[in-house]
Amino acid sequence: MTDLTALLLLVVFATLVATGARHWRIPAPSLLVVGGLLIGLLPWIPDVQVAPEVISVVVLPPLLYASAEEIPWRELRVVWRPVTVLAFGLVLATAAAVGAVASAVTPLNTTMAFVLGTVLASTDPVAVTALGRKISLPPRIQVLVQSESLFNDATSLVLFKVAVGTAVAANAVTLPAGGGQFLVLGGGGALVGGAVAGVVALIRRRTEDPILETVIALVTPYAAYVVAEDLHTSGVTAVVVAGVVLGSTGHKLTNATIRLQVEAVYRTVVFLLESVVFALIGLELPALVRQLTADEHSWPFGVLAVAATVLAVRLLGVVPLSAVMQRRRGNGAVTWRIPAVVSWAGTRGVMPLAAALSIPLATNDGSPLPHRPLVLVLTTGVVVFTLVLQGFTLAPVVRWSKIALEPEHTAREEARARAGLAKAGLDCLDELEAVEAAPAPLIDQLRRGLLARLDQADADQDDDIKPSSSVSATGYRELRCTVIAAEAAMLHRLYADNQISDLTRRRLQRRLDLEEAGLGHE
């Protein structure tokens, strides 16, 4: 079997499993990992070896970018304090605790145990975003979990590079040197990401070709990552910053048709990459286990011990922080529900795997790096364990905590927003009628349609407003586009005034885009 055939079969397998996960309403990453693990255990399946560059350069940038684009800037400004504490303090605590436990219960020496700790120190944005898509968490909690998983990578990356440098060169690393490296990696990556986002925004404002726009959207995360890495800064941070900046301003850069096309293409790419990479995690574990030496065969106990440490440290770190934040906001009695969900949502995934695969094979003197295969097995085992355990149980934990938004809540919010958009459209028509900017029959027809929408704001679907045979199609199209622009402006005012969530804004913006694209162009 050639590599190309194996890749195509993997894509087919991952797509089928992910499709089944959607049909059965279970987390796709968890089912993909289980499916890949079962396939990898079959005796006739060849060992799977994934090059680090495939994960870190080909797969990670678009997945990180897609996760970052979903983070609303408004909510991010609200949760930046707890995100900062978790991204620094909790990562350091997790790395130290995992290193200590791994050194005690596995054959790893202190240095390689700390390498393992830095690999598993941060939550994974790809896994967290993929697991959280089907769960209706309150916006602030959803943004907190996603933002932490995105921004704690800079801290863990610096720790990882320091730990690997120590393991390879056997040199002591001073605190000032580590701090300076963090500023270069994290700060430099943020500057590169902001600069790339600025350049891309300038180009997209001057581009009206859907194909070019789609190409630019696909290239942007790779450009941010490669430029940052070439400048010896953090490519992960650059991609995250570029995604957050462009995600909050993307609706202003292009028209409805282009937005819909770019979204469709990007959803397809993300679906394929997520499906393949999570299947690979499970598929690779049996091959890694077969590389272990005799003194490393107690790895299952090591996986359980390290996974328990990761979960315990996260819980012990999140609960006090949540209690302090609730006290500061004056919420009365401190509740356990929020920290329970935030703790359980912090799973590991693609990022730790990419970091572990990038560990060098040998030290500076040419001797093999001790216990590197064991670090890979422990990392992959913990990733599989957390994806399966937390992935399959996160939704029940959220239901048990009773903090999830009920469908009726989002439906009422969306109905109120649709009513507000209809009123904005009616006000626009009144202004046009006052200055006689459009024929009266056209205005009357659109007014009847908007009034019908206003009356049916509680319905799940809006009635389409279609031109009658007695009016000009061109005139109708121009007038309807003017009204849609007024509705879009109202939509963004509602969001800016904190009257609707980012999810509602995105859903209604998509409806307006679909309607505008359906009008066609001459």
C-alpha positions in Angstrom: 0.0 0.0 0.0 1.5 3.4 -1.0 1.4 6.4 1.2 -1.1 8.1 -1.1 -3.4 5.2 -0.9 -3.1 5.0 2.9 -3.9 8.7 3.1 -6.9 8.5 0.9 -8.2 5.5 2.9 -7.6 7.4 6.2 -9.6 10.4 4.8 -12.5 8.1 3.8 -12.4 6.4 7.2 -12.2 9.6 9.2 -15.0 11.2 7.1 -17.3 8.3 7.7 -16.7 8.2 11.4 -17.2 12.0 11.8 -20.4 11.8 9.8 -21.6 9.0 12.0 -20.7 11.0 15.1 -22.8 13.9 13.9 -25.7 11.5 13.1 -25.5 9.9 16.6 -24.9 13.3 18.3 -21.7 12.3 20.0 -18.4 14.2 20.0 -16.6 13.5 16.7 -13.0 13.8 18.2 -13.7 11.2 20.8 -15.2 8.7 18.3 -12.4 9.3 15.8 -9.8 8.6 18.4 -11.5 5.4 19.4 -12.0 4.3 15.8 -8.3 5.1 15.0 -7.2 3.1 18.1 -9.3 0.1 17.1 -8.0 0.1 13.5 -4.4 0.5 14.8 -4.7 -2.6 16.9 -5.5 -4.8 13.9 -2.4 -7.1 13.2 -2.2 -6.4 9.5 -2.3 -2.6 9.8 1.3 -1.2 9.2 2.9 1.1 11.8 1.9 4.7 11.3 4.6 7.3 11.6 3.7 11.0 11.4 6.4 13.6 10.7 6.3 16.5 13.1 6.1 19.0 10.2 2.8 17.4 9.0 1.1 18.3 12.2 2.8 21.5 13.1 3.0 23.1 9.7 0.2 21.6 7.6 -2.6 20.8 10.0 -2.3 23.1 13.0 -2.4 26.6 11.4 -5.8 26.4 9.7 -7.4 24.6 12.8 -6.0 27.2 15.2 -7.1 30.0 12.9 -10.6 28.6 12.7 -10.8 28.3 16.5 -9.5 31.9 17.0 -11.9 33.3 14.5 -14.8 32.1 16.6 -13.7 34.1 19.6 -15.7 37.4 19.9 -13.5 40.3 20.8 -16.2 41.7 23.1 -16.3 38.7 25.3 -12.5 38.2 25.2 -12.0 41.7 26.8 -14.3 40.6 29.7 -12.4 37.4 30.5 -8.8 38.4 29.9 -7.9 38.4 33.6 -8.8 34.7 34.3 -7.5 33.8 30.9 -4.1 35.3 31.9 -4.0 33.5 35.2 -4.8 30.2 33.7 -2.5 30.7 30.7 0.5 31.4 33.0 -0.1 30.0 36.5 -2.0 26.9 35.7 0.4 25.9 32.8 3.4 26.3 35.1 1.7 24.3 37.9 0.7 21.5 35.5 4.1 21.2 34.0 5.7 20.9 37.5 3.2 18.5 38.8 3.2 16.2 35.8 7.0 16.3 35.8 7.2 15.2 39.4 4.6 12.4 39.0 6.2 11.1 35.8 9.6 11.1 37.4 8.3 9.1 40.3 6.1 6.5 38.5 7.9 6.0 35.2 11.5 5.3 34.1 11.9 8.9 32.9 14.7 10.9 34.4 13.9 14.4 35.9 14.8 16.3 32.7 12.6 14.1 30.3 9.8 14.0 32.9 9.8 17.8 32.8 9.7 17.7 29.0 6.6 15.5 29.3 5.1 18.0 31.8 5.6 20.9 29.4 4.1 18.9 26.5 0.9 18.2 28.5 0.8 21.6 30.3 -1.7 23.4 28.1 -5.2 22.5 27.0 -5.8 22.0 23.3 -7.7 24.7 21.3 -8.6 22.3 18.4 -10.0 19.7 20.7 -11.8 22.2 23.0 -13.4 24.0 20.1 -14.4 20.7 18.4 -15.9 19.3 21.6 -17.7 22.6 22.5 -19.5 23.2 19.3 -22.6 21.1 20.2 -22.8 22.4 23.8 -24.8 25.6 24.5 -22.6 27.1 27.2 -23.1 30.7 28.3 -21.0 33.0 26.0 -18.6 34.1 28.8 -17.8 30.5 29.8 -17.4 29.3 26.2 -15.0 32.2 25.4 -13.1 31.6 28.6 -12.4 28.0 27.8 -11.6 28.6 24.2 -9.4 31.7 24.9 -7.5 29.9 27.6 -6.8 26.9 25.3 -5.5 29.3 22.6 -3.4 31.6 24.6 -1.8 29.1 27.0 0.1 27.6 24.1 2.6 30.4 24.2 3.5 29.6 27.8 3.7 25.9 27.3 5.7 26.4 24.1 8.4 28.4 25.9 8.6 25.9 28.7 8.8 23.1 26.2 11.7 24.7 24.3 13.5 25.4 27.5 13.0 21.8 28.7 14.1 20.2 25.4 17.1 22.5 25.3 18.1 21.3 28.7 17.6 17.6 27.8 19.6 17.9 24.6 22.4 20.1 25.8 22.3 19.2 29.5 22.7 22.9 30.4 21.0 24.7 33.2 18.5 27.4 32.2 18.3 30.6 34.2 15.0 32.4 35.0 16.0 35.6 33.1 16.9 33.6 30.0 13.5 31.7 30.2 11.7 35.0 30.6 13.5 36.6 27.7 12.7 33.7 25.5 9.0 33.9 26.5 8.9 37.6 25.5 10.5 36.9 22.2 8.3 33.9 21.4 5.0 35.2 22.7 5.4 38.9 22.1 7.1 38.5 18.8 4.4 36.1 17.6 1.7 38.5 18.6 3.3 41.3 16.7 3.7 39.1 13.6 0.1 38.0 13.8 -1.2 41.5 14.1 0.9 42.6 11.2 -0.3 39.7 9.0 -3.9 40.5 9.9 -3.4 44.1 9.0 -1.9 43.3 5.6 -4.6 40.7 4.9 -7.3 43.2 5.8 -5.9 45.8 3.4 -5.8 43.2 0.6 -9.3 41.9 1.2 -10.9 45.4 1.3 -9.6 45.8 -2.3 -10.6 42.4 -3.6 -14.0 41.4 -4.9 -13.1 38.1 -6.6 -14.5 35.2 -4.7 -11.7 32.8 -5.8 -9.0 35.2 -4.7 -10.8 35.9 -1.4 -11.0 32.1 -0.7 -7.3 31.6 -1.6 -6.3 34.5 0.7 -8.4 33.1 3.6 -6.7 29.7 3.2 -3.2 31.1 2.9 -3.5 33.6 5.9 -2.9 31.1 8.8 0.0 29.5 6.9 1.5 32.9 6.2 1.2 34.0 9.9 2.8 30.7 11.1 5.6 30.5 8.6 6.6 34.2 8.9 6.6 34.0 12.7 8.7 30.8 12.8 11.2 32.2 10.3 11.6 35.2 12.6 12.2 32.7 15.5 9.0 33.7 17.3 5.8 31.7 18.1 3.9 30.6 15.0 1.0 29.4 17.2 0.6 32.8 18.8 0.8 34.6 15.4 -2.0 32.4 14.0 -4.2 32.9 17.1 -3.7 36.7 17.1 -4.4 36.9 13.3 -7.5 34.8 13.7 -8.9 36.8 16.6 -8.3 40.2 14.7 -9.7 39.1 11.4 -12.6 37.1 13.0 -13.9 40.3 14.7 -13.6 42.4 11.5 -14.2 39.9 8.7 -17.8 41.0 8.1 -16.6 44.4 7.2 -14.1 43.3 4.6 -16.2 41.5 2.0 -19.7 41.2 0.6 -22.3 38.5 1.3 -21.5 36.2 -1.6 -17.8 36.1 -0.8 -18.4 35.5 2.9 -20.7 32.5 2.2 -18.2 31.0 -0.2 -15.2 31.4 2.1 -17.2 30.0 5.0 -18.2 27.0 3.0 -14.7 26.2 1.8 -13.2 26.7 5.3 -15.7 24.5 7.0 -14.9 21.8 4.5 -11.1 22.1 5.1 -11.5 22.2 8.9 -13.8 19.2 8.8 -11.3 17.1 6.8 -8.3 18.1 8.9 -10.0 17.6 12.2 -11.3 14.2 11.1 -7.9 13.0 9.9 -5.8 14.3 12.8 -8.0 12.9 15.5 -8.1 9.5 13.8 -4.3 9.7 13.5 -3.9 10.2 17.3 -5.7 6.9 17.9 -4.1 5.1 15.0 -0.5 6.0 16.0 -0.7 4.8 19.7 -0.3 1.0 19.0 2.7 1.7 16.7 4.4 3.8 19.4 3.8 1.2 22.0 5.6 -1.4 19.9 8.8 0.8 20.0 9.1 0.7 23.8 11.8 -1.2 25.6 11.3 -3.9 28.3 11.7 -1.4 31.2 9.0 0.8 29.7 6.1 -1.7 29.5 4.4 -0.2 32.6 3.3 2.7 30.5 -0.5 2.2 31.1 0.0 2.9 34.8 2.1 6.0 33.8 -0.7 7.2 31.5 -3.3 6.8 34.2 -1.1 8.6 36.8 -0.2 11.5 34.5 -3.8 11.9 33.3 -5.1 11.9 36.8 -2.5 14.5 37.7 -3.5 16.7 34.8 -7.2 16.6 35.8 -6.5 17.1 39.5 -4.2 20.1 39.0 -6.7 21.7 36.6 -9.5 21.3 39.1 -7.4 22.6 42.0 -6.4 25.6 39.9 -9.8 26.5 38.4 -11.9 26.2 41.6 -10.1 28.8 43.7 -9.9 31.2 40.7 -13.6 30.8 40.0 -14.4 31.4 43.7 -12.3 34.6 43.7 -13.9 35.9 40.5 -17.4 35.2 41.7 -16.7 37.0 45.0 -15.3 40.0 43.2 -18.4 40.2 41.0 -20.6 40.0 44.1 -22.6 37.0 42.9 -23.5 35.9 46.5 -22.9 32.3 47.3 -20.0 30.7 45.4 -21.2 28.0 43.0 -19.3 24.9 42.0 -21.1 24.5 38.6 -18.9 26.9 36.6 -15.5 25.6 37.8 -16.7 22.0 37.3 -17.5 22.7 33.6 -14.4 24.8 33.0 -12.2 22.1 34.6 -13.8 19.2 32.6 -13.6 21.1 29.3 -9.8 21.4 29.4 -8.9 18.4 27.3 -5.7 17.6 25.5 -5.4 17.0 21.8 -3.5 17.9 18.7 -1.1 20.5 20.2 0.6 18.1 22.7 1.0 15.5 20.0 2.7 18.0 17.7 5.0 19.1 20.5 5.9 15.6 21.4 6.7 14.6 17.8 9.1 17.5 17.5 11.3 16.3 20.4 14.8 15.7 18.9 16.0 12.2 18.4 19.5 12.7 19.8 21.5 14.9 22.2 24.2 17.3 21.1 26.9 14.7 21.5 25.0 12.3 19.1 23.7 9.8 21.6 20.0 8.9 21.4 17.7 11.0 23.6 16.7 8.7 26.5 13.2 7.5 26.7 11.9 9.6 23.8 9.5 6.8 22.6 8.1 6.6 26.2 7.4 10.3 26.2 5.5 9.9 22.9 3.5 7.0 24.2 2.6 8.8 27.5 1.6 11.9 25.6 -0.5 10.1 23.1 -2.0 7.9 25.8 -3.0 10.9 27.9 -4.5 12.6 24.8 -6.5 9.5 24.0 -7.6 9.2 27.6 -8.8 12.8 28.0 -10.5 12.9 24.6 -12.4 9.7 25.3 -13.2 10.3 29.0 -13.9 14.1 28.9 -15.2 14.0 25.4 -18.0 11.5 26.0 -18.9 12.9 29.4 -18.6 16.7 28.9 -22.2 17.1 27.7 -23.6 15.1 30.7 -21.4 17.2 33.1 -22.8 20.4 31.5 -26.4 19.1 31.8 -25.7 18.1 35.4 -24.4 21.6 36.2 -27.5 23.2 34.7 -25.6 26.2 33.3 -26.2 25.3 29.7 -28.4 27.8 27.8 -31.8 26.3 27.1 -32.9 26.3 23.4 -35.8 28.5 24.3 -33.3 31.2 25.6 -31.5 31.4 22.3 -34.7 31.3 20.3 -36.2 34.2 22.3 -33.0 36.2 21.8 -33.0 35.5 18.1 -36.7 36.4 17.8 -36.2 39.7 19.5 -33.2 40.5 17.2 -35.2 39.5 14.1 -37.9 41.9 15.2 -35.3 44.7 15.6 -34.0 44.1 12.1 -37.4 44.2 10.6 -38.1 47.5 12.4 -34.8 48.9 11.1 -35.8 47.8 7.6 -39.2 49.6 8.0 -37.5 52.7 9.2 -35.3 52.6 6.1 -38.3 52.3 3.8 -40.0 55.2 5.6 -36.9 57.4 4.9 -36.8 56.4 1.3 -40.5 57.0 0.9 -40.1 60.5 2.4 -37.6 61.6 -0.2 -39.3 59.6 -3.0 -36.1 57.6 -3.6 -38.0 54.5 -4.9 -41.3 53.8 -6.6 -44.2 53.6 -4.2 -45.3 50.0 -5.3 -41.8 48.7 -4.5 -41.8 50.3 -1.1 -45.3 49.0 -0.3 -44.3 45.5 -1.3 -41.2 45.4 0.8 -43.1 47.0 3.7 -45.7 44.2 3.6 -43.0 41.6 3.7 -41.2 43.2 6.6 -44.4 43.6 8.5 -45.1 39.9 8.0 -41.7 39.1 9.3 -42.3 41.3 12.3 -45.6 39.5 13.0 -43.8 36.1 12.7 -40.7 37.0 14.7 -41.4 34.0 17.0 -41.3 31.5 14.1 -38.3 29.4 13.4 -38.1 30.5 9.8 -38.6 33.8 8.0 -40.9 34.1 5.0 -39.0 35.0 1.9 -39.8 38.4 0.4 -40.1 38.0 -3.3 -40.8 40.6 -6.0 -44.2 40.5 -7.7 -44.5 40.5 -11.5 -45.7 44.1 -11.4 -42.4 45.6 -10.2 -39.0 45.9 -11.8 -36.6 43.1 -10.8 -33.7 45.5 -11.0 -35.4 48.2 -8.9 -36.5 45.5 -6.4 -33.0 44.2 -6.1 -31.4 47.6 -5.5 -34.1 48.5 -2.9 -33.9 45.2 -1.1 -30.1 45.5 -0.9 -30.5 49.0 0.7 -32.9 47.6 3.3 -30.6 44.6 4.0 -27.7 47.1 4.6 -29.9 48.9 7.1 -30.8 45.6 8.8 -27.1 44.6 9.0 -26.2 48.0 10.6 -28.9 47.4 13.2 -27.6 43.9 13.8 -24.1 45.2 14.6 -25.6 47.9 16.8 -27.5 45.3 18.8 -24.3 43.3 19.3 -22.3 46.4 20.2 -24.9 47.3 22.8 -24.7 43.8 24.4 -28.3 43.0 23.5 -27.5 39.8 21.6 -24.7 37.2 21.8 -22.1 36.6 19.2 -23.8 33.3 18.2 -27.0 35.1 17.4 -25.1 37.8 15.5 -23.4 35.2 13.4 -26.6 33.3 12.7 -28.6 36.4 11.6 -25.7 37.7 9.6 -25.6 34.5 7.7 -29.4 34.8 7.0 -28.9 38.3 5.7 -25.9 37.1 3.5 -28.0 34.2 2.1 -30.8 36.6 1.2 -28.5 39.1 -0.3 -26.7 36.5 -2.3 -30.0 35.1 -3.5 -30.9 38.4 -5.1 -28.2 37.9 -7.7 -26.4 40.5 -9.7 -26.7 41.7 -13.2 
